[in-house]
């Protein structure tokens, strides 16, 4: 997949200025300070933001995006929040167990910590599946030992993954290609 000469602005602020990059089949980590276009790039790749110019070529048909905010339905339990994307209770329960929240299946988002809500959102993204996984700060609120246990779930998918992260430790655990957004 390739981003070709992308230009995106919000009002007078240029966020992506003739940005181009190739994305391989493995993991790509988007790193850099806030405000350098990591989230915007993920949204362009997902088709949620249309650039003023430029294009994405080679994008797979089924793209999964885990947003920077959890976007959980507060009136649904953790299990229901995952099941809604796959319509399969067993599959939803599997992914909740995989992110170490099997015992919280009947818990509502307001009763979960921030890191636990992120794990429900990650389980939902993994349950949805797809040919490309876009993760916007997926490990926010989690400690490094937990991140180390969760990263194999992502690597074992064997699909292209693009991850936005501020953490050098997460970047190291994820491995793959690093794209420093503030250097472009």
N, C-alpha and C positions, 0 to 999 in steps of 0.2 A: 504494500500500500504506500502511496506517496501523497504528501501535501505539496501542492505546487503554487508558489507565489501568492499565499493567502494574505489578504488585507482585511482586517476587522477593526472597526472603531465604534466606540460608544460615545455619542455626541462628539465632542472635540478631542477625546482621548483615543489615541491609536494604541490598540492592544497587540495586534499582529501586523507587522509591517513587511510585506513581501516575504513572508515566512515560507521556507521550503524544507522538507525533510523526508527521508525514506524510513519506513518502519518495517522491520523484519518480522520473521515468524515467531520469535521468542518474546521476551519481556523487554519493554522500553520504559525507562524511568524518566519522567519529566521532572527536572529539579530546578530550583531557583526561588528567589523571594516572591512574596505575594505581589500581584499586579503585573507579572511578566507574561501572562497569557496562557498558563497551563490549563486552567479550567475552560477558558474560551476555546483553546485548541481541541480539548476533549468534546466540547459541545459542537464544534464545527464537524469533527469526525463523525459524531453521532447523528448529524443532520439537524440538530436543534438550532444552530445559528448558521445563517447564510452569509458567507463572506461577501464584501463589496467586490472583490476580485479574487481570482485564483480558484483552485478546485482540489478535491480529494479524488484520487484515482485508485482503483483496485480495492475499494472498500467492500468487505464481505456483505452478504445479504442480511444476515442476522447479527446485529450489533447490540451488546448489552452495556449499559452505562450505570454505574453506581455513583450517584450524585455525592457532592461534598456534604450536603445535609442528608439526614437519614430518610426523610420522606416516608416514614411509617404511618400507617393509618392508626390513629390513637384509639379507635373503637374496636380494633381487632387485636387478638392475642399475637404473640410472636409467631406461633405456628400458622395462624390465619394470614399474617403478613407475608409469609414465605409461600404458602399454598396458593395465594391469589395469582401468582405468575406462572404456576405449573399445573394447577388444578389436580394435584396428586398429593394426598395426605402423607403417604409413605415417603415420597421423594422429599417433601418439605421437612418431615421429621428427620430424614437422613441428613439433610444439610444443616439443620439446627444442631443435631448431634455432632456433626463434623466441625462446627465452629464453637463447640463446647457449651452449647446452651440447650441441650436436650431436656434438662430439668426445668427449663423456663418456658416450655411450649405454651402453657396456659396463662402466661404473664403478659400484661398489657405494657405498651411502651413507656408510659409514665412511671411504671414501677421498676424500670430497668435503668442502670447507670448509662452514661453516655457511651462508654466503650461497649457495653452489652447491646445497645441500640445499633451501634456500628456493625457489630457481628450479625445481628438480625438482617441488616441491610445487605451485608456481604453474602449471607446465606441466600437471601432472595435473589441477588444477582447470579450466584452460582446455580441456583435452581432453575432460573430462567434459561440459562445456557446461551449458546450462540457461537458464532464463528470469530468474533472479536470481542474482547472484554476490556472495557474502559473503566478504570477505578480512580476516583478523585478523592485522595487522602483516605484510603480505606481503613487505615489502622489508627486513626485519630482516637486518642483516649485509651489506647492499649499499651501494656508494657512489652518490652522486647522479648521476654521468654514466650509470651502468648503469640506475638507476631511470628516468631520462629516456628511455632507449631502450626500456624495458619498458612504461611506462605506455600508449603508443599501442596495444599489444596488447589492453589492457583497454578503452580508449575505443572501439576499432574494433568491439567486440562489439555495441554499440548496444542494450544491455540495462541494466536498473537494477543498480547496483553500490553496495554499502555497504562501506566500508573503515574499519577501526580503525587509527589511526596516532597515534604520539606526536610525529612529526616535522613541524614547520611547513613545512620544505622539501618533503617528500612531499605535504603537503596542497596547497601551491601548485602543484606539478607536476600533481597529479590534477585540480585545479580542482573545479567542482561546488559543491554545497551543503555548508556546514560546520555540524555539530551539536556544540556544546560541551557535553559531558556533565557537566562540573563546574559549569555555570551553571544547570542545571535543578533 
